[in-house]
């Protein structure tokens, strides 16, 4: 089903550069503490590294292979989904959390809508997100407790 606003949203944020710039904009708009911004950044970087590592190892072709609009990278797992959910987790105790929940949901749905991912790709991205955030949060706490 064609939904004009969702279609445009999906296309614009489907571009990785625009997506990362938008994520950075959201972080800087909603978080003022430099240490928390750094923590979110590390969690997003870890999620991206895990995604691209798994993409390189597993090399699952995208459902849109052969189409003009199809991204050149592999499908599994979804980097957009992993990063959007990592961002959502970072704001879980904030008033802005519902906004980030909606954002993560829409990003996951947009990847399916565009036909650039399978459901399993989105699910794997959504699994990578809490793992990434937990690793960074644990290391962050350990580092700051050690400094005391």
C-alpha positions in Angstrom: 0.0 0.0 0.0 1.3 3.4 -1.0 1.2 6.0 1.8 2.8 9.3 0.5 4.1 10.7 3.7 5.5 7.4 5.0 7.0 6.8 1.5 8.9 10.1 1.6 9.9 9.5 5.2 11.2 6.1 4.2 13.1 7.3 1.2 14.8 10.3 2.9 15.8 8.4 6.0 16.8 5.4 3.9 19.8 7.4 2.9 22.5 6.4 5.4 24.2 9.9 5.5 20.9 11.7 6.1 19.8 9.0 8.6 23.0 9.5 10.7 22.7 13.3 10.5 19.1 13.0 11.7 20.1 10.7 14.5 22.9 13.2 15.5 20.4 16.1 15.3 17.9 14.2 17.6 20.6 13.4 20.2 21.9 17.0 20.3 18.3 18.4 20.4 17.2 16.2 23.3 20.3 15.6 25.4 22.4 18.4 26.8 24.9 16.5 29.0 28.2 16.0 27.1 28.9 12.7 29.0 25.5 11.2 28.1 26.0 12.3 24.4 29.4 10.6 24.4 27.8 7.4 25.9 25.0 7.4 23.3 27.6 7.9 20.6 29.7 5.0 21.8 26.6 2.8 21.9 25.6 3.7 18.3 29.2 3.1 17.1 29.3 -0.3 18.7 25.9 -1.2 17.2 27.1 -0.1 13.8 30.4 -2.1 14.2 28.4 -5.2 15.1 26.0 -4.7 12.2 28.7 -4.3 9.6 30.8 -7.1 11.0 27.8 -9.5 10.8 26.9 -8.2 7.4 30.4 -9.0 6.2 30.5 -12.4 7.8 26.9 -13.6 6.9 26.6 -11.8 3.5 22.8 -12.2 3.3 21.5 -10.7 0.0 18.8 -8.1 0.2 15.2 -8.9 -1.0 15.5 -6.1 -3.6 18.7 -7.5 -5.3 18.6 -6.4 -9.0 16.3 -3.4 -8.4 17.7 0.1 -9.2 16.9 1.4 -5.7 18.5 -1.5 -3.8 21.4 -0.6 -1.5 24.7 -2.3 -2.4 25.4 -3.6 1.1 24.1 -6.9 2.5 20.8 -7.3 4.3 21.3 -9.0 7.6 21.1 -7.3 10.1 19.5 -3.9 9.6 21.8 -1.1 10.6 19.0 1.4 10.5 16.9 -0.7 12.9 19.9 -1.3 15.3 20.8 2.4 15.5 17.2 3.6 15.9 16.5 1.2 18.7 19.9 2.0 20.4 18.9 5.6 20.3 15.5 4.7 21.8 17.1 2.8 24.7 19.3 5.8 25.5 16.2 7.8 26.3 14.2 5.1 28.0 13.9 7.2 31.3 13.1 10.5 29.6 9.9 12.3 28.7 11.0 12.1 25.1 11.0 8.3 25.1 7.7 7.9 23.3 9.1 10.0 20.4 12.1 7.7 20.2 9.9 4.6 20.4 7.8 5.9 17.5 11.0 6.7 15.6 12.5 3.2 16.1 9.2 1.6 15.1 8.8 3.7 12.0 12.4 3.1 10.9 11.9 -0.7 11.2 8.7 -0.5 9.3 10.2 1.8 6.6 12.9 -0.8 5.9 10.2 -3.4 5.3 8.0 -1.0 3.3 10.9 -0.1 1.0 11.6 -3.8 0.4 15.3 -3.4 1.4 15.1 -5.8 4.4 13.5 -9.0 5.5 11.7 -9.1 8.9 14.5 -11.1 10.3 17.0 -8.3 9.5 14.9 -5.8 11.5 14.5 -8.2 14.4 18.3 -8.9 14.5 18.9 -5.1 14.5 16.5 -4.8 17.4 18.5 -7.5 19.3 21.9 -5.8 18.6 20.6 -2.5 20.0 20.1 -3.5 23.7 23.3 -5.7 23.6 25.3 -2.7 22.3 23.8 -0.3 24.9 24.3 -2.8 27.7 28.0 -3.3 26.8 28.7 0.4 26.6 26.7 1.2 29.8 28.5 -1.5 31.8 31.9 -0.3 30.5 30.9 3.3 31.2 29.9 2.5 34.8 33.0 0.4 35.4 35.3 3.2 34.0 33.7 5.9 36.1 33.6 3.8 39.3 37.3 2.9 38.8 38.1 6.6 38.6 36.7 7.2 42.1 
